[in-house]
């Protein structure tokens, strides 16, 4: 089975969020099952230089005024072929893959990601660059949403899968972009790529793909409701028989406390005592009081309303009055960033806030904290709670999406052992008061060393690898190809 995996970001080359982690790990897991995978990615600034001996395959006339170069290399750390779309005017820019560091989204994003989608389709029909043709084109999020449309427009024999990583980000643009992107006029309608008068990349993916997937079974059900569907619930209900929810895994080689190079000490479930050394080093690094007895709570996240982190600020004073500490890493809404920075000033030595993205520090926070806080209002899958499980850092999560599918709560007895299937704490409702009550319950378990050690071991024993998830994807592909 030949698979073209199309993505707008991939670890370790370019990352803004969980999509990069999935794109970096899932193709490797699929390769291990025998799938012949190639990955397609835009060559953002500096990416060609990060890759080993990129080979120029040739160029493609994607649109009447755009001819782009295609390079082939391998994804660093693997033998998986990586195809890079090189167009200096569109991709060689200072800033992130989607936006300018100051002025927001790039105004020509429709063209930048329309090109990604068009090239995916062009590589799926006979071409001059390579004889390899995919059986399946696996597209990810709105940035690749036009690829299933172009596949049908060009008469490709390949089947398409469109994966929804977050339905809230839709790629909706002015309708006039359909001319520049050579979309058929008659398809600009509700039974097509039109969405409330706009050209919608997400709508095109949802409407034209042969199969749909999303990143957890619970989220697959949630997005068919008005509350989580963001206007697409009717279409998703109509296509429910084509929609599969598959829980993400994590790269257990990259996220492994026993080998993690970013940690001052390594540990596993048999040497959990060494986790205390990581905690102390983290406290010193972040300017927190190095108190072994103080429960240390961690957050690594976008600081947004979706992630529920405004609720954590709201209860922070009551929470910190218990003597616990808080370490936050992330960036997002400016007002929320300022609230967290103000909290750090108010509680010196007890609260640390680092604004920005820092991969090594994210590993140390994941390993050095005791409790990981994820009160998301919606969370398609989430990966940090699984990193927490892997590192024996107990997740406290909302009862939504992939958080509900990956973390098992339970009734906590005052004394004695916890339920044997319990791996974390799940908020029964999503509001500040419930978050405070659930965190206090976690702190209560922390105070009982026997229960806490049991919970840590049960969390670390949960299988969060890609192995099972990749098998589910393989079954979906086989069903699509009638294998």
BARO-229799 format. One record per residue (C-alpha): residue in three letters; z, y, x. Coordinates in pm, whole numbers, plus 50000, padded with zeros to 5 digits. Example, Ala and Ser with C-alpha at 12.3 -4.5 7.8 and 13.67 -1.06 7.14 Angstrom:
BEGIN
ALA507804955051230
SER507144989451367
***
This chain:
BEGIN
UNK500005000050000
UNK498925033650143
UNK501045063850046
UNK500475100950114
UNK503845118650090
UNK503345155850026
UNK506215180150084
UNK506895216750162
UNK509815209550397
UNK511095180650605
UNK514055173950834
UNK514195178751132
UNK511255203251140
UNK511955227550854
UNK514855227250609
UNK516195249350331
UNK517915222450124
UNK518085186450008
UNK514305182449970
UNK513995183450350
UNK516575155850390
UNK514855134150130
UNK511435140250287
UNK512765130950628
UNK514475098750518
UNK512555083650224
UNK509235078450410
UNK511095059950686
UNK512845037750430
UNK509515030750257
UNK507905022350591
UNK510634996450643
UNK509534979450318
UNK505954976550445
UNK504415007650285
UNK501785025150502
UNK502965061350484
UNK501445094150597
UNK503215127550542
UNK501495160850467
UNK503245193850550
UNK502235230150613
UNK502375239850981
UNK504895268050954
UNK505605289451262
UNK506785268451556
UNK506265234351397
UNK503255223651605
UNK505255231851917
UNK508075209051801
UNK505745179151761
UNK504505154452019
UNK500845159452125
UNK499305171051794
UNK495705159151764
UNK493155181751595
UNK491415160351331
UNK489065187551209
UNK488965213650937
UNK488635214850558
UNK487015241250337
UNK489745240850077
UNK488725272449889
UNK485625294049922
UNK487435318350155
UNK489915294750322
UNK489095269250588
UNK492165252950744
UNK492685230451045
UNK494355196451013
UNK496445182151295
UNK497925147451323
UNK501115138851508
UNK504225118551425
UNK507435129151255
UNK509955134451539
UNK512175104151587
UNK509745081051402
UNK506275065951430
UNK505255078951087
UNK501975098451095
UNK502465135151010
UNK499515156450899
UNK499935194050943
UNK497905221050766
UNK497355249151013
UNK496385282950869
UNK497795311551074
UNK497395337750802
UNK499295317250544
UNK501955298050738
UNK502585314151078
UNK505205338850955
UNK508675350551045
UNK511245339550787
UNK511665309450562
UNK508965286950419
UNK509125304250080
UNK510315339650141
UNK510555369350371
UNK514065373350517
UNK514465407150344
UNK511815412350078
UNK512055379749883
UNK509355354649790
UNK506025357049969
UNK503635373049721
UNK500865348349808
UNK502975317049755
UNK500505304949489
UNK497815304149756
UNK500055289650027
UNK501155260449814
UNK497925258049620
UNK496405250549961
UNK498985223350026
UNK498125207449690
UNK494355210649741
UNK494435195250089
UNK496465165949953
UNK493685159349703
UNK490915164049963
UNK492575138150188
UNK492625114149893
UNK488845112449856
UNK486345102050126
UNK486365128850396
UNK485215134850752
UNK488725135950902
UNK489935100150865
UNK488965067550696
UNK492555062250572
UNK492745069250199
UNK495955067049995
UNK496515044649695
UNK499275068349583
UNK499925105249642
UNK503665112649610
UNK504245149649535
UNK507585167449553
UNK508705197749351
UNK506665227349230
UNK505105234949569
UNK502955203449530
UNK502555205249153
UNK498825212849154
UNK498005181649359
UNK497885157949056
UNK495575182948884
UNK493235185349185
UNK493205147349216
UNK491815144548865
UNK489495174248914
UNK488005157749225
UNK487815122849073
UNK490175106949325
UNK490965070049278
UNK494535075849401
UNK497425075449155
UNK499905104149162
UNK503685105149143
UNK505425138449089
UNK509125139949184
UNK511375166549031
UNK514095176549275
UNK515195207349079
UNK513565217248749
UNK515025252348769
UNK512505262049039
UNK509145260748866
UNK506475280049056
UNK505345301648762
UNK502785328448857
UNK500385353648703
UNK497585336648516
UNK494905353548730
UNK495775330649022
UNK493855302848844
UNK490565318448957
UNK491495320249326
UNK492795284549308
UNK489605271849138
UNK491415257648834
UNK489285249948530
UNK489545276948266
UNK489625252347977
UNK492815236848115
UNK494715269748087
UNK496445259047765
UNK499675241547654
UNK497915208047703
UNK497315217748066
UNK498815239548339
UNK499665269848120
UNK503335277648055
UNK504175307747836
UNK501125326747955
UNK501655318448323
UNK500075294348565
UNK502855269348632
UNK502805245848931
UNK505705226248780
UNK503915222748447
UNK500765209948622
UNK502795183248803
UNK504625172548489
UNK501455171748278
UNK498855156648512
UNK500795132148733
UNK500375095248652
UNK504105089248692
UNK507155111748708
UNK510405106148891
UNK513565125448946
UNK516475121449180
UNK519125105048963
UNK519245085048638
UNK521625109748471
UNK519415139548560
UNK516405121048412
UNK518265120648080
UNK519645156148113
UNK516255172848167
UNK515065159747832
UNK517645182247662
UNK517415219347586
UNK520395227447808
UNK518855212848126
UNK515135212148043
UNK514335248748129
UNK511585249247866
UNK510035216047970
UNK512265193347760
UNK509555187247496
UNK506975176647754
UNK509545154847932
UNK510545138247605
UNK506855131747539
UNK506495116247886
UNK509835098047884
UNK508115064147926
UNK506555077248252
UNK509825092048388
UNK512095072548624
UNK515445084348760
UNK516115071049111
UNK519275081949290
UNK518625096049636
UNK520125079849940
UNK521045096250270
UNK519955089850625
UNK522865068750745
UNK521735071751107
UNK521875109751102
UNK525015110350887
UNK527225084951062
UNK530785094451166
UNK530865066851428
UNK527865081051621
UNK527515117351506
UNK526835137951821
UNK528135170051660
UNK531705156851637
UNK534355160051910
UNK535605125251815
UNK533805096951638
UNK535445073751389
UNK534795048051120
UNK536825032750838
UNK538775011551088
UNK539625041251311
UNK540325067551046
UNK543185081551252
UNK540575098051478
UNK539405118851181
UNK542595139351227
UNK541375149951572
UNK538095162151420
UNK540095181651162
UNK542265198551423
UNK539235208151634
UNK537535222551325
UNK540625242751235
UNK540665257551586
UNK536895264251579
UNK537125282551245
UNK540285302051321
UNK542445282551076
UNK546045273751149
UNK545935239351315
UNK548315223051067
UNK547745185551033
UNK549725184650708
UNK547695211850531
UNK544935196850313
UNK541605211550426
UNK538965216950156
UNK535295220450247
UNK532205236350093
UNK528685234250238
UNK526335248549981
UNK524115275749849
UNK526555301549714
UNK525135303949362
UNK526115302148997
UNK524325268448971
UNK526645253649232
UNK529715265149032
UNK531205282549333
UNK532085313449130
UNK534625290548958
UNK536175281649292
UNK536635318649375
UNK538225324149035
UNK540955298049097
UNK541275304049472
UNK544605322649458
UNK546325295249255
UNK544765268549477
UNK545675284749808
UNK549245289949686
UNK549665252049725
UNK549285256150103
UNK545835240850135
UNK543065255450353
UNK539415262550274
UNK536305261250498
UNK533065274650349
UNK529555273750497
UNK526565286950306
UNK524595316550179
UNK523195327649847
UNK523955354449591
UNK525115385849779
UNK527945393249534
UNK529335357949572
UNK529035359649950
UNK531115391649943
UNK533775375549723
UNK534195347149970
UNK534285370750269
UNK536965391250090
UNK538925359250032
UNK538845351750406
UNK540175386650482
UNK542955382150228
UNK543975347950364
UNK543585349150744
UNK544215315650908
UNK543935298250570
UNK540315305550465
UNK537195304650682
UNK533785316150554
UNK530575312950756
UNK527525328950595
UNK524235312350690
UNK522855278150777
UNK524285258151066
UNK523455221051085
UNK525995211551358
UNK528805230151177
UNK527865213450848
UNK528475179651014
UNK531845190951151
UNK532945204750814
UNK531875172350649
UNK533915152050898
UNK536855175450958
UNK537785184250601
UNK539845162050372
UNK538315171250035
UNK534755182449958
UNK534275205349656
UNK531075203749442
UNK531645218349092
UNK527915222949017
UNK526895233648668
UNK523895210948715
UNK522975189849014
UNK519785168849005
UNK521175145949275
UNK523135163149547
UNK523505148449894
UNK526685164850023
UNK528915143849799
UNK527315112949957
UNK527855127150305
UNK531485131350199
UNK531725094850092
UNK530215084050423
UNK532695105050624
UNK535825096350425
UNK535995131950294
UNK536825127849928
UNK534395145449689
UNK535645164749387
UNK532575168649167
UNK531345179348825
UNK530295152748575
UNK526565159948593
UNK523335146148738
UNK523545127249064
UNK527195137049110
UNK528085115448810
UNK525885087048939
UNK527235086349295
UNK530965093949264
UNK533265071149067
UNK536455086848933
UNK539395068848779
UNK542835071548624
UNK545355078948899
UNK548735061248875
UNK551855079748993
UNK552635051249229
UNK550885020349355
UNK547225014649428
UNK544265033849287
UNK541475016749087
UNK539434996049332
UNK536135012249228
UNK537355048149264
UNK535605068849534
UNK536425104749436
UNK537465127349150
UNK535185138048864
UNK535875168748650
UNK535845158648281
UNK534685193748184
UNK532995221448379
UNK535205252348382
UNK537575269248630
UNK540755255248474
UNK539465219348488
UNK538375224548848
UNK541905236048937
UNK543525206648758
UNK541165181748927
UNK541745196749273
UNK545515195449217
UNK545125158749131
UNK543235153349457
UNK546015171049646
UNK548545148749473
UNK546725117749599
UNK546485133549946
UNK550275136449950
UNK550535098749898
UNK549285085850233
UNK548865050150107
UNK546695060549813
UNK544735085250025
UNK543855059650291
UNK542805035050020
UNK540565061349860
UNK538995070650193
UNK538165034450273
UNK536705028149927
UNK534545059249963
UNK533295049050308
UNK532405014150187
UNK530055026749916
UNK526385020349993
UNK524705054750011
UNK521715043950223
UNK518075047150123
UNK517575009450122
UNK518255003949751
UNK516555036349646
UNK513425028549848
UNK513184995049671
UNK513235013049335
UNK510425036349451
UNK508425006149568
UNK508814990049225
UNK507615022349060
UNK504555023649288
UNK503764987049220
UNK503994992648845
UNK501665022448876
UNK499105001949068
UNK499624971248847
UNK500504950849156
***
